[in-house]
Amino acid sequence: MRIALLIYGSLLTSLALAAEPTPQELNAKVVELMQSTKVNMRDGLDVPAADYKSDGDPETLEVVMLKDKKDGPSRVASDGQVIFLYKASGKKQQALIEEAFTLRAKAALR
């Protein structure tokens, strides 16, 4: 019984690892998305940042310039569709763009 459980556990682990893209696949998808994605800039929000919904278009990346500190720090939405910027340095902006495209690439490869 223990051997069967070990084999079953090993199979599940192997399947989970097989589902993850390789670094090369992920990088290729990031490059592809960077070349094809349109960027929409938005200055400020009409709703609180926590309530903001992206346009839902997987072909666009929205960059929202936050005016108030109460809207939170610079960050990427969990789906990689929106980057919120509040007084972010160039280095921070670059890191957020990379994070957004990595999230989008992982989603596209699933």
C-alpha positions in Angstrom: 0.0 0.0 0.0 2.9 2.4 0.9 4.6 1.7 -2.5 1.3 2.4 -4.3 1.0 5.7 -2.5 4.6 6.6 -3.3 4.2 5.9 -6.9 0.9 7.8 -7.0 2.6 10.8 -5.3 5.5 10.7 -7.7 3.1 10.6 -10.7 1.2 13.7 -9.4 4.4 15.6 -8.8 5.6 14.7 -12.3 2.4 15.8 -13.9 2.5 19.1 -11.9 6.1 19.8 -13.0 5.3 18.9 -16.6 2.5 21.5 -16.6 5.0 24.3 -15.8 6.6 25.9 -18.9 10.4 25.8 -19.2 12.3 29.0 -18.8 12.9 29.0 -22.6 9.2 28.6 -23.4 8.3 31.3 -20.9 10.9 33.7 -22.3 9.8 33.1 -25.9 6.2 33.8 -24.9 7.2 37.0 -23.0 9.0 38.3 -26.1 6.1 37.4 -28.3 3.7 39.2 -26.0 5.9 42.3 -25.8 5.9 42.5 -29.5 2.2 42.1 -30.0 0.6 43.8 -26.9 -0.8 47.3 -27.2 -0.2 49.6 -24.2 -3.0 51.9 -22.9 -2.0 54.7 -20.5 -4.5 56.1 -18.1 -3.9 59.1 -15.9 -5.8 58.7 -12.6 -8.9 56.7 -11.7 -12.6 57.4 -11.3 -12.9 54.5 -8.8 -10.7 53.3 -6.0 -7.7 51.3 -7.4 -8.9 48.2 -5.5 -12.2 48.4 -7.5 -10.6 49.0 -10.9 -11.4 46.4 -13.6 -9.2 46.0 -16.6 -10.7 46.4 -20.1 -10.6 42.6 -20.4 -8.8 42.6 -23.6 -5.8 40.1 -23.5 -4.2 42.1 -26.4 -3.7 45.2 -24.2 -1.7 46.1 -21.1 -3.1 49.0 -19.1 -0.8 51.3 -17.3 -2.6 53.4 -14.7 -0.8 56.5 -13.2 -2.1 56.8 -9.6 -2.3 60.3 -8.3 -3.0 59.6 -4.6 -1.0 57.6 -2.2 -4.3 56.2 -0.8 -4.6 54.2 -4.0 -1.7 52.1 -2.9 1.8 51.4 -4.0 3.0 50.7 -7.5 2.0 47.1 -8.4 0.8 44.7 -11.0 -2.7 43.2 -11.0 -2.7 39.5 -10.3 -3.6 38.7 -13.9 -0.9 40.9 -15.4 -3.4 43.0 -17.3 -2.9 46.3 -15.3 0.1 48.0 -13.9 -0.6 50.6 -11.3 2.2 53.3 -10.9 2.6 55.7 -8.0 5.8 57.7 -8.2 7.7 54.7 -9.4 11.4 55.0 -10.4 12.4 53.8 -13.8 13.9 50.7 -12.3 10.7 49.9 -10.4 8.6 50.5 -13.6 10.9 48.1 -15.5 10.5 45.4 -12.9 6.7 45.8 -12.9 6.6 45.6 -16.7 8.6 42.4 -16.5 6.3 41.0 -13.9 3.2 41.8 -15.9 4.5 40.1 -19.0 5.7 37.1 -17.1 2.2 36.7 -15.5 0.6 37.1 -18.9 3.0 34.6 -20.5 2.3 32.0 -17.8 -1.4 32.4 -18.3 -1.1 32.1 -22.1 1.0 28.9 -21.8 -1.5 27.1 -19.5 
